[in-house]
């Protein structure tokens, strides 16, 4: 899979999971009993937000580590 395609998939999953998490939160608030968030809704939202953080956060961390390593190697060659 190409890097650009993989990046798009990761961002798409992150955005979709965030939207689903927000929708579940609002459904939990407005469906009977109104104003009470069931534990299952909180667990589902937590799982979606964790997925989003994992997909986007780990990817950014790895990309940053690779970029820093390349800069160190490139800087050492020029010295």
mmCIF file of the N, C-alpha and C atoms, coordinates in Angstrom:
data_MODEL
# 
_entry.id   MODEL 
# 
loop_
_atom_site.group_PDB 
_atom_site.id 
_atom_site.type_symbol 
_atom_site.label_atom_id 
_atom_site.label_alt_id 
_atom_site.label_comp_id 
_atom_site.label_asym_id 
_atom_site.label_entity_id 
_atom_site.label_seq_id 
_atom_site.pdbx_PDB_ins_code 
_atom_site.Cartn_x 
_atom_site.Cartn_y 
_atom_site.Cartn_z 
_atom_site.occupancy 
_atom_site.B_iso_or_equiv 
_atom_site.pdbx_formal_charge 
_atom_site.auth_seq_id 
_atom_site.auth_comp_id 
_atom_site.auth_asym_id 
_atom_site.auth_atom_id 
_atom_site.pdbx_PDB_model_num 
ATOM 1   N N  . UNK A 1 1  ? 0.839   -1.162 0.000  1.00 0.00 ? 1  UNK A N  1 
ATOM 2   C CA . UNK A 1 1  ? 0.000   0.000  0.000  1.00 0.00 ? 1  UNK A CA 1 
ATOM 3   C C  . UNK A 1 1  ? 0.894   1.238  0.000  1.00 0.00 ? 1  UNK A C  1 
ATOM 4   N N  . UNK A 1 2  ? 0.560   2.195  -0.832 1.00 0.00 ? 2  UNK A N  1 
ATOM 5   C CA . UNK A 1 2  ? 1.343   3.424  -0.913 1.00 0.00 ? 2  UNK A CA 1 
ATOM 6   C C  . UNK A 1 2  ? 1.178   4.245  0.357  1.00 0.00 ? 2  UNK A C  1 
ATOM 7   N N  . UNK A 1 3  ? 2.199   5.028  0.678  1.00 0.00 ? 3  UNK A N  1 
ATOM 8   C CA . UNK A 1 3  ? 2.193   5.851  1.892  1.00 0.00 ? 3  UNK A CA 1 
ATOM 9   C C  . UNK A 1 3  ? 1.039   6.837  1.876  1.00 0.00 ? 3  UNK A C  1 
ATOM 10  N N  . UNK A 1 4  ? 0.775   7.460  0.733  1.00 0.00 ? 4  UNK A N  1 
ATOM 11  C CA . UNK A 1 4  ? -0.305  8.442  0.641  1.00 0.00 ? 4  UNK A CA 1 
ATOM 12  C C  . UNK A 1 4  ? -1.655  7.795  0.896  1.00 0.00 ? 4  UNK A C  1 
ATOM 13  N N  . UNK A 1 5  ? -1.864  6.601  0.344  1.00 0.00 ? 5  UNK A N  1 
ATOM 14  C CA . UNK A 1 5  ? -3.117  5.883  0.554  1.00 0.00 ? 5  UNK A CA 1 
ATOM 15  C C  . UNK A 1 5  ? -3.263  5.501  2.017  1.00 0.00 ? 5  UNK A C  1 
ATOM 16  N N  . UNK A 1 6  ? -2.189  5.021  2.619  1.00 0.00 ? 6  UNK A N  1 
ATOM 17  C CA . UNK A 1 6  ? -2.230  4.629  4.026  1.00 0.00 ? 6  UNK A CA 1 
ATOM 18  C C  . UNK A 1 6  ? -2.541  5.842  4.906  1.00 0.00 ? 6  UNK A C  1 
ATOM 19  N N  . UNK A 1 7  ? -1.945  6.994  4.607  1.00 0.00 ? 7  UNK A N  1 
ATOM 20  C CA . UNK A 1 7  ? -2.225  8.200  5.381  1.00 0.00 ? 7  UNK A CA 1 
ATOM 21  C C  . UNK A 1 7  ? -3.694  8.592  5.275  1.00 0.00 ? 7  UNK A C  1 
ATOM 22  N N  . UNK A 1 8  ? -4.252  8.495  4.092  1.00 0.00 ? 8  UNK A N  1 
ATOM 23  C CA . UNK A 1 8  ? -5.664  8.835  3.900  1.00 0.00 ? 8  UNK A CA 1 
ATOM 24  C C  . UNK A 1 8  ? -6.572  7.882  4.673  1.00 0.00 ? 8  UNK A C  1 
ATOM 25  N N  . UNK A 1 9  ? -6.231  6.599  4.671  1.00 0.00 ? 9  UNK A N  1 
ATOM 26  C CA . UNK A 1 9  ? -7.031  5.616  5.410  1.00 0.00 ? 9  UNK A CA 1 
ATOM 27  C C  . UNK A 1 9  ? -6.974  5.914  6.903  1.00 0.00 ? 9  UNK A C  1 
ATOM 28  N N  . UNK A 1 10 ? -5.795  6.213  7.412  1.00 0.00 ? 10 UNK A N  1 
ATOM 29  C CA . UNK A 1 10 ? -5.640  6.500  8.842  1.00 0.00 ? 10 UNK A CA 1 
ATOM 30  C C  . UNK A 1 10 ? -6.443  7.737  9.232  1.00 0.00 ? 10 UNK A C  1 
ATOM 31  N N  . UNK A 1 11 ? -6.341  8.788  8.451  1.00 0.00 ? 11 UNK A N  1 
ATOM 32  C CA . UNK A 1 11 ? -7.090  10.003 8.761  1.00 0.00 ? 11 UNK A CA 1 
ATOM 33  C C  . UNK A 1 11 ? -8.589  9.752  8.626  1.00 0.00 ? 11 UNK A C  1 
ATOM 34  N N  . UNK A 1 12 ? -8.995  8.992  7.620  1.00 0.00 ? 12 UNK A N  1 
ATOM 35  C CA . UNK A 1 12 ? -10.413 8.668  7.441  1.00 0.00 ? 12 UNK A CA 1 
ATOM 36  C C  . UNK A 1 12 ? -10.978 7.888  8.609  1.00 0.00 ? 12 UNK A C  1 
ATOM 37  N N  . UNK A 1 13 ? -10.229 6.896  9.087  1.00 0.00 ? 13 UNK A N  1 
ATOM 38  C CA . UNK A 1 13 ? -10.673 6.118  10.241 1.00 0.00 ? 13 UNK A CA 1 
ATOM 39  C C  . UNK A 1 13 ? -10.738 7.005  11.478 1.00 0.00 ? 13 UNK A C  1 
ATOM 40  N N  . UNK A 1 14 ? -9.760  7.871  11.636 1.00 0.00 ? 14 UNK A N  1 
ATOM 41  C CA . UNK A 1 14 ? -9.761  8.771  12.785 1.00 0.00 ? 14 UNK A CA 1 
ATOM 42  C C  . UNK A 1 14 ? -10.955 9.713  12.787 1.00 0.00 ? 14 UNK A C  1 
ATOM 43  N N  . UNK A 1 15 ? -11.230 10.319 11.654 1.00 0.00 ? 15 UNK A N  1 
ATOM 44  C CA . UNK A 1 15 ? -12.353 11.249 11.550 1.00 0.00 ? 15 UNK A CA 1 
ATOM 45  C C  . UNK A 1 15 ? -13.675 10.507 11.733 1.00 0.00 ? 15 UNK A C  1 
ATOM 46  N N  . UNK A 1 16 ? -13.814 9.350  11.098 1.00 0.00 ? 16 UNK A N  1 
ATOM 47  C CA . UNK A 1 16 ? -15.045 8.579  11.219 1.00 0.00 ? 16 UNK A CA 1 
ATOM 48  C C  . UNK A 1 16 ? -15.285 8.132  12.653 1.00 0.00 ? 16 UNK A C  1 
ATOM 49  N N  . UNK A 1 17 ? -14.241 7.678  13.326 1.00 0.00 ? 17 UNK A N  1 
ATOM 50  C CA . UNK A 1 17 ? -14.416 7.226  14.705 1.00 0.00 ? 17 UNK A CA 1 
ATOM 51  C C  . UNK A 1 17 ? -14.778 8.391  15.621 1.00 0.00 ? 17 UNK A C  1 
ATOM 52  N N  . UNK A 1 18 ? -14.215 9.557  15.367 1.00 0.00 ? 18 UNK A N  1 
ATOM 53  C CA . UNK A 1 18 ? -14.558 10.726 16.169 1.00 0.00 ? 18 UNK A CA 1 
ATOM 54  C C  . UNK A 1 18 ? -16.020 11.110 15.965 1.00 0.00 ? 18 UNK A C  1 
ATOM 55  N N  . UNK A 1 19 ? -16.473 11.100 14.716 1.00 0.00 ? 19 UNK A N  1 
ATOM 56  C CA . UNK A 1 19 ? -17.867 11.447 14.418 1.00 0.00 ? 19 UNK A CA 1 
ATOM 57  C C  . UNK A 1 19 ? -18.811 10.454 15.072 1.00 0.00 ? 19 UNK A C  1 
ATOM 58  N N  . UNK A 1 20 ? -18.500 9.163  14.972 1.00 0.00 ? 20 UNK A N  1 
ATOM 59  C CA . UNK A 1 20 ? -19.348 8.148  15.592 1.00 0.00 ? 20 UNK A CA 1 
ATOM 60  C C  . UNK A 1 20 ? -19.377 8.337  17.106 1.00 0.00 ? 20 UNK A C  1 
ATOM 61  N N  . UNK A 1 21 ? -18.233 8.643  17.697 1.00 0.00 ? 21 UNK A N  1 
ATOM 62  C CA . UNK A 1 21 ? -18.188 8.878  19.132 1.00 0.00 ? 21 UNK A CA 1 
ATOM 63  C C  . UNK A 1 21 ? -19.059 10.046 19.553 1.00 0.00 ? 21 UNK A C  1 
ATOM 64  N N  . UNK A 1 22 ? -19.022 11.121 18.788 1.00 0.00 ? 22 UNK A N  1 
ATOM 65  C CA . UNK A 1 22 ? -19.845 12.292 19.098 1.00 0.00 ? 22 UNK A CA 1 
ATOM 66  C C  . UNK A 1 22 ? -21.320 11.962 18.924 1.00 0.00 ? 22 UNK A C  1 
ATOM 67  N N  . UNK A 1 23 ? -21.673 11.253 17.854 1.00 0.00 ? 23 UNK A N  1 
ATOM 68  C CA . UNK A 1 23 ? -23.072 10.871 17.619 1.00 0.00 ? 23 UNK A CA 1 
ATOM 69  C C  . UNK A 1 23 ? -23.576 9.985  18.757 1.00 0.00 ? 23 UNK A C  1 
ATOM 70  N N  . UNK A 1 24 ? -22.777 9.011  19.180 1.00 0.00 ? 24 UNK A N  1 
ATOM 71  C CA . UNK A 1 24 ? -23.184 8.153  20.297 1.00 0.00 ? 24 UNK A CA 1 
ATOM 72  C C  . UNK A 1 24 ? -23.391 8.961  21.580 1.00 0.00 ? 24 UNK A C  1 
ATOM 73  N N  . UNK A 1 25 ? -22.540 9.944  21.795 1.00 0.00 ? 25 UNK A N  1 
ATOM 74  C CA . UNK A 1 25 ? -22.694 10.772 22.987 1.00 0.00 ? 25 UNK A CA 1 
ATOM 75  C C  . UNK A 1 25 ? -24.021 11.524 22.959 1.00 0.00 ? 25 UNK A C  1 
ATOM 76  N N  . UNK A 1 26 ? -24.334 12.128 21.824 1.00 0.00 ? 26 UNK A N  1 
ATOM 77  C CA . UNK A 1 26 ? -25.586 12.868 21.726 1.00 0.00 ? 26 UNK A CA 1 
ATOM 78  C C  . UNK A 1 26 ? -26.792 11.945 21.793 1.00 0.00 ? 26 UNK A C  1 
ATOM 79  N N  . UNK A 1 27 ? -26.707 10.770 21.181 1.00 0.00 ? 27 UNK A N  1 
ATOM 80  C CA . UNK A 1 27 ? -27.810 9.818  21.285 1.00 0.00 ? 27 UNK A CA 1 
ATOM 81  C C  . UNK A 1 27 ? -28.005 9.385  22.731 1.00 0.00 ? 27 UNK A C  1 
ATOM 82  N N  . UNK A 1 28 ? -26.910 9.172  23.432 1.00 0.00 ? 28 UNK A N  1 
ATOM 83  C CA . UNK A 1 28 ? -27.012 8.802  24.834 1.00 0.00 ? 28 UNK A CA 1 
ATOM 84  C C  . UNK A 1 28 ? -27.646 9.887  25.684 1.00 0.00 ? 28 UNK A C  1 
ATOM 85  N N  . UNK A 1 29 ? -27.465 11.135 25.298 1.00 0.00 ? 29 UNK A N  1 
ATOM 86  C CA . UNK A 1 29 ? -28.052 12.236 26.061 1.00 0.00 ? 29 UNK A CA 1 
ATOM 87  C C  . UNK A 1 29 ? -29.527 12.447 25.746 1.00 0.00 ? 29 UNK A C  1 
ATOM 88  N N  . UNK A 1 30 ? -29.926 12.241 24.506 1.00 0.00 ? 30 UNK A N  1 
ATOM 89  C CA . UNK A 1 30 ? -31.275 12.632 24.098 1.00 0.00 ? 30 UNK A CA 1 
ATOM 90  C C  . UNK A 1 30 ? -32.265 11.484 23.990 1.00 0.00 ? 30 UNK A C  1 
ATOM 91  N N  . UNK A 1 31 ? -31.829 10.244 24.056 1.00 0.00 ? 31 UNK A N  1 
ATOM 92  C CA . UNK A 1 31 ? -32.751 9.116  24.062 1.00 0.00 ? 31 UNK A CA 1 
ATOM 93  C C  . UNK A 1 31 ? -33.156 8.817  25.502 1.00 0.00 ? 31 UNK A C  1 
ATOM 94  N N  . UNK A 1 32 ? -34.337 8.248  25.683 1.00 0.00 ? 32 UNK A N  1 
ATOM 95  C CA . UNK A 1 32 ? -34.789 7.964  27.050 1.00 0.00 ? 32 UNK A CA 1 
ATOM 96  C C  . UNK A 1 32 ? -33.829 7.021  27.758 1.00 0.00 ? 32 UNK A C  1 
ATOM 97  N N  . UNK A 1 33 ? -33.560 7.169  29.011 1.00 0.00 ? 33 UNK A N  1 
ATOM 98  C CA . UNK A 1 33 ? -33.913 8.297  29.868 1.00 0.00 ? 33 UNK A CA 1 
ATOM 99  C C  . UNK A 1 33 ? -33.050 9.508  29.533 1.00 0.00 ? 33 UNK A C  1 
ATOM 100 N N  . UNK A 1 34 ? -33.713 10.608 29.265 1.00 0.00 ? 34 UNK A N  1 
ATOM 101 C CA . UNK A 1 34 ? -33.046 11.800 28.763 1.00 0.00 ? 34 UNK A CA 1 
ATOM 102 C C  . UNK A 1 34 ? -32.082 12.393 29.796 1.00 0.00 ? 34 UNK A C  1 
ATOM 103 N N  . UNK A 1 35 ? -30.882 12.725 29.341 1.00 0.00 ? 35 UNK A N  1 
ATOM 104 C CA . UNK A 1 35 ? -29.892 13.362 30.188 1.00 0.00 ? 35 UNK A CA 1 
ATOM 105 C C  . UNK A 1 35 ? -29.011 12.399 30.958 1.00 0.00 ? 35 UNK A C  1 
ATOM 106 N N  . UNK A 1 36 ? -29.264 11.085 30.835 1.00 0.00 ? 36 UNK A N  1 
ATOM 107 C CA . UNK A 1 36 ? -28.464 10.089 31.539 1.00 0.00 ? 36 UNK A CA 1 
ATOM 108 C C  . UNK A 1 36 ? -27.639 9.341  30.504 1.00 0.00 ? 36 UNK A C  1 
ATOM 109 N N  . UNK A 1 37 ? -26.331 9.333  30.692 1.00 0.00 ? 37 UNK A N  1 
ATOM 110 C CA . UNK A 1 37 ? -25.467 8.627  29.757 1.00 0.00 ? 37 UNK A CA 1 
ATOM 111 C C  . UNK A 1 37 ? -25.195 7.243  30.337 1.00 0.00 ? 37 UNK A C  1 
ATOM 112 N N  . UNK A 1 38 ? -25.593 6.227  29.605 1.00 0.00 ? 38 UNK A N  1 
ATOM 113 C CA . UNK A 1 38 ? -25.372 4.849  30.033 1.00 0.00 ? 38 UNK A CA 1 
ATOM 114 C C  . UNK A 1 38 ? -23.880 4.520  29.980 1.00 0.00 ? 38 UNK A C  1 
ATOM 115 N N  . UNK A 1 39 ? -23.452 3.600  30.812 1.00 0.00 ? 39 UNK A N  1 
ATOM 116 C CA . UNK A 1 39 ? -22.038 3.212  30.836 1.00 0.00 ? 39 UNK A CA 1 
ATOM 117 C C  . UNK A 1 39 ? -21.570 2.652  29.503 1.00 0.00 ? 39 UNK A C  1 
ATOM 118 N N  . UNK A 1 40 ? -22.462 1.952  28.780 1.00 0.00 ? 40 UNK A N  1 
ATOM 119 C CA . UNK A 1 40 ? -22.045 1.373  27.500 1.00 0.00 ? 40 UNK A CA 1 
ATOM 120 C C  . UNK A 1 40 ? -21.726 2.460  26.483 1.00 0.00 ? 40 UNK A C  1 
ATOM 121 N N  . UNK A 1 41 ? -22.441 3.582  26.545 1.00 0.00 ? 41 UNK A N  1 
ATOM 122 C CA . UNK A 1 41 ? -22.165 4.697  25.640 1.00 0.00 ? 41 UNK A CA 1 
ATOM 123 C C  . UNK A 1 41 ? -20.808 5.301  25.983 1.00 0.00 ? 41 UNK A C  1 
ATOM 124 N N  . UNK A 1 42 ? -20.526 5.446  27.255 1.00 0.00 ? 42 UNK A N  1 
ATOM 125 C CA . UNK A 1 42 ? -19.236 5.996  27.657 1.00 0.00 ? 42 UNK A CA 1 
ATOM 126 C C  . UNK A 1 42 ? -18.088 5.087  27.238 1.00 0.00 ? 42 UNK A C  1 
ATOM 127 N N  . UNK A 1 43 ? -18.284 3.781  27.363 1.00 0.00 ? 43 UNK A N  1 
ATOM 128 C CA . UNK A 1 43 ? -17.250 2.833  26.946 1.00 0.00 ? 43 UNK A CA 1 
ATOM 129 C C  . UNK A 1 43 ? -17.039 2.914  25.444 1.00 0.00 ? 43 UNK A C  1 
ATOM 130 N N  . UNK A 1 44 ? -18.126 2.981  24.682 1.00 0.00 ? 44 UNK A N  1 
ATOM 131 C CA . UNK A 1 44 ? -18.014 3.056  23.223 1.00 0.00 ? 44 UNK A CA 1 
ATOM 132 C C  . UNK A 1 44 ? -17.295 4.333  22.790 1.00 0.00 ? 44 UNK A C  1 
ATOM 133 N N  . UNK A 1 45 ? -17.647 5.456  23.400 1.00 0.00 ? 45 UNK A N  1 
ATOM 134 C CA . UNK A 1 45 ? -16.993 6.721  23.065 1.00 0.00 ? 45 UNK A CA 1 
ATOM 135 C C  . UNK A 1 45 ? -15.513 6.654  23.414 1.00 0.00 ? 45 UNK A C  1 
ATOM 136 N N  . UNK A 1 46 ? -15.201 6.084  24.558 1.00 0.00 ? 46 UNK A N  1 
ATOM 137 C CA . UNK A 1 46 ? -13.808 5.937  24.952 1.00 0.00 ? 46 UNK A CA 1 
ATOM 138 C C  . UNK A 1 46 ? -13.024 5.092  23.969 1.00 0.00 ? 46 UNK A C  1 
ATOM 139 N N  . UNK A 1 47 ? -13.639 4.024  23.491 1.00 0.00 ? 47 UNK A N  1 
ATOM 140 C CA . UNK A 1 47 ? -12.962 3.161  22.522 1.00 0.00 ? 47 UNK A CA 1 
ATOM 141 C C  . UNK A 1 47 ? -12.738 3.883  21.198 1.00 0.00 ? 47 UNK A C  1 
ATOM 142 N N  . UNK A 1 48 ? -13.730 4.639  20.745 1.00 0.00 ? 48 UNK A N  1 
ATOM 143 C CA . UNK A 1 48 ? -13.566 5.369  19.486 1.00 0.00 ? 48 UNK A CA 1 
ATOM 144 C C  . UNK A 1 48 ? -12.488 6.440  19.605 1.00 0.00 ? 48 UNK A C  1 
ATOM 145 N N  . UNK A 1 49 ? -12.466 7.157  20.715 1.00 0.00 ? 49 UNK A N  1 
ATOM 146 C CA . UNK A 1 49 ? -11.462 8.199  20.870 1.00 0.00 ? 49 UNK A CA 1 
ATOM 147 C C  . UNK A 1 49 ? -10.065 7.603  21.062 1.00 0.00 ? 49 UNK A C  1 
ATOM 148 N N  . UNK A 1 50 ? -9.985  6.441  21.704 1.00 0.00 ? 50 UNK A N  1 
ATOM 149 C CA . UNK A 1 50 ? -8.695  5.770  21.831 1.00 0.00 ? 50 UNK A CA 1 
ATOM 150 C C  . UNK A 1 50 ? -8.193  5.311  20.478 1.00 0.00 ? 50 UNK A C  1 
ATOM 151 N N  . UNK A 1 51 ? -9.088  4.790  19.655 1.00 0.00 ? 51 UNK A N  1 
ATOM 152 C CA . UNK A 1 51 ? -8.712  4.392  18.300 1.00 0.00 ? 51 UNK A CA 1 
ATOM 153 C C  . UNK A 1 51 ? -8.186  5.587  17.519 1.00 0.00 ? 51 UNK A C  1 
ATOM 154 N N  . UNK A 1 52 ? -8.876  6.703  17.624 1.00 0.00 ? 52 UNK A N  1 
ATOM 155 C CA . UNK A 1 52 ? -8.447  7.910  16.919 1.00 0.00 ? 52 UNK A CA 1 
ATOM 156 C C  . UNK A 1 52 ? -7.068  8.356  17.395 1.00 0.00 ? 52 UNK A C  1 
ATOM 157 N N  . UNK A 1 53 ? -6.875  8.389  18.702 1.00 0.00 ? 53 UNK A N  1 
ATOM 158 C CA . UNK A 1 53 ? -5.587  8.813  19.246 1.00 0.00 ? 53 UNK A CA 1 
ATOM 159 C C  . UNK A 1 53 ? -4.481  7.860  18.822 1.00 0.00 ? 53 UNK A C  1 
ATOM 160 N N  . UNK A 1 54 ? -4.775  6.576  18.857 1.00 0.00 ? 54 UNK A N  1 
ATOM 161 C CA . UNK A 1 54 ? -3.753  5.589  18.481 1.00 0.00 ? 54 UNK A CA 1 
ATOM 162 C C  . UNK A 1 54 ? -3.393  5.723  17.011 1.00 0.00 ? 54 UNK A C  1 
ATOM 163 N N  . UNK A 1 55 ? -4.395  5.828  16.169 1.00 0.00 ? 55 UNK A N  1 
ATOM 164 C CA . UNK A 1 55 ? -4.146  5.886  14.728 1.00 0.00 ? 55 UNK A CA 1 
ATOM 165 C C  . UNK A 1 55 ? -3.382  7.150  14.344 1.00 0.00 ? 55 UNK A C  1 
ATOM 166 N N  . UNK A 1 56 ? -3.797  8.272  14.870 1.00 0.00 ? 56 UNK A N  1 
ATOM 167 C CA . UNK A 1 56 ? -3.163  9.532  14.489 1.00 0.00 ? 56 UNK A CA 1 
ATOM 168 C C  . UNK A 1 56 ? -1.915  9.825  15.313 1.00 0.00 ? 56 UNK A C  1 
ATOM 169 N N  . UNK A 1 57 ? -1.962  9.577  16.607 1.00 0.00 ? 57 UNK A N  1 
ATOM 170 C CA . UNK A 1 57 ? -0.840  9.898  17.479 1.00 0.00 ? 57 UNK A CA 1 
ATOM 171 C C  . UNK A 1 57 ? 0.381   9.051  17.221 1.00 0.00 ? 57 UNK A C  1 
ATOM 172 N N  . UNK A 1 58 ? 0.204   7.749  17.091 1.00 0.00 ? 58 UNK A N  1 
ATOM 173 C CA . UNK A 1 58 ? 1.338   6.861  16.845 1.00 0.00 ? 58 UNK A CA 1 
ATOM 174 C C  . UNK A 1 58 ? 1.946   7.157  15.489 1.00 0.00 ? 58 UNK A C  1 
ATOM 175 N N  . UNK A 1 59 ? 1.108   7.393  14.493 1.00 0.00 ? 59 UNK A N  1 
ATOM 176 C CA . UNK A 1 59 ? 1.613   7.706  13.157 1.00 0.00 ? 59 UNK A CA 1 
ATOM 177 C C  . UNK A 1 59 ? 2.453   8.978  13.184 1.00 0.00 ? 59 UNK A C  1 
ATOM 178 N N  . UNK A 1 60 ? 1.967   10.015 13.853 1.00 0.00 ? 60 UNK A N  1 
ATOM 179 C CA . UNK A 1 60 ? 2.712   11.273 13.927 1.00 0.00 ? 60 UNK A CA 1 
ATOM 180 C C  . UNK A 1 60 ? 4.011   11.098 14.702 1.00 0.00 ? 60 UNK A C  1 
ATOM 181 N N  . UNK A 1 61 ? 3.990   10.314 15.758 1.00 0.00 ? 61 UNK A N  1 
ATOM 182 C CA . UNK A 1 61 ? 5.199   10.067 16.538 1.00 0.00 ? 61 UNK A CA 1 
ATOM 183 C C  . UNK A 1 61 ? 6.254   9.369  15.699 1.00 0.00 ? 61 UNK A C  1 
ATOM 184 N N  . UNK A 1 62 ? 5.838   8.346  14.961 1.00 0.00 ? 62 UNK A N  1 
ATOM 185 C CA . UNK A 1 62 ? 6.784   7.601  14.123 1.00 0.00 ? 62 UNK A CA 1 
ATOM 186 C C  . UNK A 1 62 ? 7.309   8.490  13.007 1.00 0.00 ? 62 UNK A C  1 
ATOM 187 N N  . UNK A 1 63 ? 6.418   9.241  12.360 1.00 0.00 ? 63 UNK A N  1 
ATOM 188 C CA . UNK A 1 63 ? 6.858   10.145 11.293 1.00 0.00 ? 63 UNK A CA 1 
ATOM 189 C C  . UNK A 1 63 ? 7.855   11.171 11.827 1.00 0.00 ? 63 UNK A C  1 
ATOM 190 N N  . UNK A 1 64 ? 7.591   11.709 13.026 1.00 0.00 ? 64 UNK A N  1 
ATOM 191 C CA . UNK A 1 64 ? 8.504   12.680 13.616 1.00 0.00 ? 64 UNK A CA 1 
ATOM 192 C C  . UNK A 1 64 ? 9.843   12.064 13.963 1.00 0.00 ? 64 UNK A C  1 
ATOM 193 N N  . UNK A 1 65 ? 9.829   10.830 14.469 1.00 0.00 ? 65 UNK A N  1 
ATOM 194 C CA . UNK A 1 65 ? 11.084  10.150 14.810 1.00 0.00 ? 65 UNK A CA 1 
ATOM 195 C C  . UNK A 1 65 ? 11.922  9.900  13.565 1.00 0.00 ? 65 UNK A C  1 
ATOM 196 N N  . UNK A 1 66 ? 11.274  9.484  12.499 1.00 0.00 ? 66 UNK A N  1 
ATOM 197 C CA . UNK A 1 66 ? 11.985  9.233  11.247 1.00 0.00 ? 66 UNK A CA 1 
ATOM 198 C C  . UNK A 1 66 ? 12.559  10.531 10.695 1.00 0.00 ? 66 UNK A C  1 
ATOM 199 N N  . UNK A 1 67 ? 11.776  11.602 10.763 1.00 0.00 ? 67 UNK A N  1 
ATOM 200 C CA . UNK A 1 67 ? 12.243  12.896 10.263 1.00 0.00 ? 67 UNK A CA 1 
ATOM 201 C C  . UNK A 1 67 ? 13.450  13.387 11.069 1.00 0.00 ? 67 UNK A C  1 
ATOM 202 N N  . UNK A 1 68 ? 13.380  13.257 12.409 1.00 0.00 ? 68 UNK A N  1 
ATOM 203 C CA . UNK A 1 68 ? 14.510  13.681 13.244 1.00 0.00 ? 68 UNK A CA 1 
ATOM 204 C C  . UNK A 1 68 ? 15.759  12.858 12.944 1.00 0.00 ? 68 UNK A C  1 
ATOM 205 N N  . UNK A 1 69 ? 15.583  11.549 12.754 1.00 0.00 ? 69 UNK A N  1 
ATOM 206 C CA . UNK A 1 69 ? 16.724  10.687 12.442 1.00 0.00 ? 69 UNK A CA 1 
ATOM 207 C C  . UNK A 1 69 ? 17.339  11.072 11.101 1.00 0.00 ? 69 UNK A C  1 
ATOM 208 N N  . UNK A 1 70 ? 16.516  11.365 10.129 1.00 0.00 ? 70 UNK A N  1 
ATOM 209 C CA . UNK A 1 70 ? 17.027  11.778 8.814  1.00 0.00 ? 70 UNK A CA 1 
ATOM 210 C C  . UNK A 1 70 ? 17.775  13.101 8.909  1.00 0.00 ? 70 UNK A C  1 
ATOM 211 N N  . UNK A 1 71 ? 17.245  14.020 9.723  1.00 0.00 ? 71 UNK A N  1 
ATOM 212 C CA . UNK A 1 71 ? 17.912  15.318 9.869  1.00 0.00 ? 71 UNK A CA 1 
ATOM 213 C C  . UNK A 1 71 ? 19.277  15.153 10.541 1.00 0.00 ? 71 UNK A C  1 
ATOM 214 N N  . UNK A 1 72 ? 19.376  14.264 11.544 1.00 0.00 ? 72 UNK A N  1 
ATOM 215 C CA . UNK A 1 72 ? 20.647  14.027 12.202 1.00 0.00 ? 72 UNK A CA 1 
ATOM 216 C C  . UNK A 1 72 ? 21.649  13.424 11.237 1.00 0.00 ? 72 UNK A C  1 
ATOM 217 N N  . UNK A 1 73 ? 21.204  12.460 10.464 1.00 0.00 ? 73 UNK A N  1 
ATOM 218 C CA . UNK A 1 73 ? 22.102  11.842 9.493  1.00 0.00 ? 73 UNK A CA 1 
ATOM 219 C C  . UNK A 1 73 ? 22.519  12.823 8.415  1.00 0.00 ? 73 UNK A C  1 
ATOM 220 N N  . UNK A 1 74 ? 21.573  13.619 7.949  1.00 0.00 ? 74 UNK A N  1 
ATOM 221 C CA . UNK A 1 74 ? 21.887  14.612 6.933  1.00 0.00 ? 74 UNK A CA 1 
ATOM 222 C C  . UNK A 1 74 ? 22.817  15.691 7.455  1.00 0.00 ? 74 UNK A C  1 
ATOM 223 N N  . UNK A 1 75 ? 22.617  16.108 8.719  1.00 0.00 ? 75 UNK A N  1 
ATOM 224 C CA . UNK A 1 75 ? 23.482  17.110 9.320  1.00 0.00 ? 75 UNK A CA 1 
ATOM 225 C C  . UNK A 1 75 ? 24.877  16.588 9.563  1.00 0.00 ? 75 UNK A C  1 
ATOM 226 N N  . UNK A 1 76 ? 25.014  15.320 9.921  1.00 0.00 ? 76 UNK A N  1 
ATOM 227 C CA . UNK A 1 76 ? 26.320  14.734 10.182 1.00 0.00 ? 76 UNK A CA 1 
ATOM 228 C C  . UNK A 1 76 ? 27.124  14.596 8.899  1.00 0.00 ? 76 UNK A C  1 
ATOM 229 N N  . UNK A 1 77 ? 26.453  14.393 7.784  1.00 0.00 ? 77 UNK A N  1 
ATOM 230 C CA . UNK A 1 77 ? 27.166  14.254 6.505  1.00 0.00 ? 77 UNK A CA 1 
ATOM 231 C C  . UNK A 1 77 ? 27.762  15.578 6.054  1.00 0.00 ? 77 UNK A C  1 
ATOM 232 N N  . UNK A 1 78 ? 27.091  16.686 6.433  1.00 0.00 ? 78 UNK A N  1 
ATOM 233 C CA . UNK A 1 78 ? 27.547  18.003 5.987  1.00 0.00 ? 78 UNK A CA 1 
ATOM 234 C C  . UNK A 1 78 ? 28.630  18.586 6.881  1.00 0.00 ? 78 UNK A C  1 
ATOM 235 N N  . UNK A 1 79 ? 28.843  18.019 8.045  1.00 0.00 ? 79 UNK A N  1 
ATOM 236 C CA . UNK A 1 79 ? 29.842  18.591 8.951  1.00 0.00 ? 79 UNK A CA 1 
ATOM 237 C C  . UNK A 1 79 ? 31.235  18.195 8.583  1.00 0.00 ? 79 UNK A C  1 
# 
